[in-house]
Amino acid sequence: MIKIERAILSVSDKTGIIELAKVLKKYNVEIISTGGTAKILKENKIDVIEVSQFTGFPEILDGRVKTLHPKIYGGILSIKDNPEHLKQINQHNIPPIQLIVCNLYPFEKTLKSGKSDEEIIENIDIGGPTIIRAGAKNYKYVCVLVKPEMYDEFIKEIEDNNGSITEEFSFKCAKEVFKLTSRYDHIIFTYFSGKIEKEILPSEINIHLIKVCDLRYGENPHQKGAWYRFIDKEFKREIFQGKELSFNNLLDLESAYNLVWQFEKPSCVIIKHTNPCGVASGKDLIEAYEKALECDPLSAFGGIVGFNSKVDKQLAEILIKRFYEIVVAPDYENTALEIFKERQNLRVIKCFKKIKYDYDFKTLSDGFLVQTPDDIDYEKFEVVTEKKPNQDEIEALKFGWKVCKFIKSNGIVISTKDQILGIGTGQMSRYDSTRIAVMKMKDNFKEIPKPVVLASDAFFPFSDSIEVASKAGVSAIIQPGGSNADKEIIKKCNELGISMVFTGTRHFKH
């Protein structure tokens, strides 16, 4: 047990500090305090010894140096059952300290508030991290409280143990110290790196995550799952109704919102298992939705529907006629939100802006593969065949190409202007993906709109896919190029009267 006889109180966040100090005084604990904390304690008639009185040395440099003194750190770091340590602190008249209550200067809050560099730098705490680390290192003899949320448990400990606390509780508090200082230093490091780091992929990437919430499970019920976010990033999602989001919901939600914001016209995306099964633009969201649903109404069942502008009452009335897991949009009319309440399990989510990524991470057993995001559509738009695409075909090619970037490889997208007609994705051969895309188109469209064009996320190694596309009525193809078989592919397109565009940009998505 640690008998609390002497405490240092030095806090930026004064929440709960008066109540805590009163409990300490109840057990005759001597309180040493600094600046603003000492002032508020005295105003509440709580006896304190100011640090300058305790050390015999004044606070200097506008408060930058307060607690950095041997009399403070000797009392904190001495091992209380080490005879040599006891001899030295007695020799130098250093009384032991058993409790530190300290929270740090609000660096993160200052940074987010857009203050000047001078103000941000001034909110880098020096004495705070030093004193709490010292106490946490010596947790067998010193307890450290770093946030007001810890006070109630401490008060229960000290009252249950008549002025003492358990070593087990002190160890738990020490863990919180190093959690806090690690986070604090990471935010400061990120601030400095942002000022001077010029490399796109630097020699070190520090990843610090905080838990948003536990999830019911991961991809499958036997897998545990949780949602974490980067400590310095937060993408706002406002949830109006529906069940809690699952692991798979969050992935699909991100896919829907990423894709739908590729288009400027009113657009709709329907996602299943992170792949689009319907994508379309229209004169308004209702037309866009109806065209997107037409792409593959069977697969749309239980999907995630994304829009790039405000959802109104009329669209909401249409959406609730089918089963969807999620509707996501940048805004909703209040009348639309009332309509959605008829489907209580439907999650209705507002995402405020287009998502911006710094890095794309893939996990390995011992770390991550890190890449910049795939945010380039194409490096060029080069017609390589004798037949040139007309304006309608060019618009259709560009539409399909945007969608192609968001499907799993091998990826084939058949489209017309402003609407997907068929998608083949995630197959081991490009030929099979092409056949699936054609099958989807034929299954879902009695009358196939013109023009019919095809987008491929990577080059064609053989001409077999071109032949399948031609038989399905494809009149133009867009692909990266770069295959040893390019000449053969171009020749086949010329024979079949198909125009072909090379982009120079591949869109593999694993």
C-alpha positions, 0 to 999 in steps of 0.5 A: 500500500502507498500511504499518501502524505504529500501531493503535487497538484498542477493542472491545466484542466481544473475540472474536479480539482477542488473536490479532490483536494478536499478529500486529500485534506480530509486525510491530512495530505500536504498539498504542493501546488503551482500558479493557477492551480494554487490560486484556485485552491486558495480561493476555495480555502484549501491550504497549499504550499506553492512550489516556489516556497517548497523548493526555495526557488521562484518560478521563472521564464514566465512559468516555463520553469516551475517544478524542474528542481532536485527537491521535487524530483528527489521526492518523486524518484527516491525508492522508499525502501532503499537505505542509500536513497533514504540517506540522501534525501534526508541529507538534502532535506527532501521530503517524499512525494506520493501523489502527482495530479497533473494534466498537460498544456492543451497542445492539441486543442491549440493546434486545432484552433488555428493559433499562431506558431508561437502560441502552438509552441508555447503550449508544448508542455515540458515540466508536465510530461517530465514530472508525470513520467518520473512519478509513473516510473516510480509507481510502486511509491508514487501515484500519478493522476493525469485526467479528471476522469481518474479522480473518482476511482482514486477517491474510492481507493483512498477512502477504502484504504484509510488514506492509502492506495494499492500498488495495483491502482498506481500501476494502472495509473502509470499506464495511463501516463505513458499512454498520454505522453506517447499520444502527446509526443506523437501530435507534437512530432506530427506538427513538426514533421508537417512543417519540414517533411518533404518526402511523400513516403518518409523514412518513418511513419508514426501511426497512432490510433484511438478507438472510436468504438467496439464493433459487434464483430469483424468481417465474420461473427467469430472475429472480434472487431473494433473501429479505430481512427488516426489520432489527428484525423476525423471524418465526420459521419452523422448517424440519424437512425438505424442499427450500429454500424458493422465492420463490413458496413463501414468498409462499404460506406467508404466505398460508396462515398468515395465513388459517388464523389467522382461525379459532378452531376447528380449521381447514385452508387449502389455498393455490395461487398465494397464493389459497385453493382450500380452507378449512374448520373442523371438530371436529378437524384431520382433519375440517377438512382433509377438508372443505378438500380437498373444496372443490377437490381438483384445484387442491389438487395441489401446494398449501400446506396450513396448520393452526392447531393441532398436527398429529398422526401420524394427520393426517400419515399422511393428508397424505402420500397426496397431493402437497403442496409445504408443510405449515405448522402451529404445532406437530407431534407427534414421530411426525408428523415421523417420518411426513413423512420418507417424503416427503423433498421435502415442506417441513414448517414450524413457525410459532410465532404469528399474524403481525402487520403494521405496514405493507403495501407495494406496489412502484413504480418509484421507491418504495413504496405504503404502507398499514396492513394489512387487519385489520378484518372489517367495520364493521357487519353490517346486513341490508338486505333484507326476508328476514333470514338465519337463524342458520346463514346468519349463521355461513356468511356470516361464515365466507365473509367472512373468506376473501373478505378473502384472495383477489384481486379481483374476489373471490367466495366461496361457502360454507356453515357452516365450509366453502368451496364455491367461489371465483372470484378475480382476474377482470376482472368480478364477474360472471365471478368469480361464474360461476367460483365457482358452477362450482367448487361444482358441479364438486366437490360432488355434494350441496351442503350447506346453507345456501349463501351468497355473499361479495363483496369489493366491491359489485355494480355490476349485478344479473347476479351476483345472478341467477347466485347465485340459480340456484345456490341461494344464499340469503344474500349479504354485501357491503360495499354503497356502489354507486349500484346498491344499491337495484336490487341489494336489489330484485333480492334481495327478488324472488328471496328472498335475504337480504343483509347490508352490511358497510360494509367493502371487501376489495380485494386487488391 
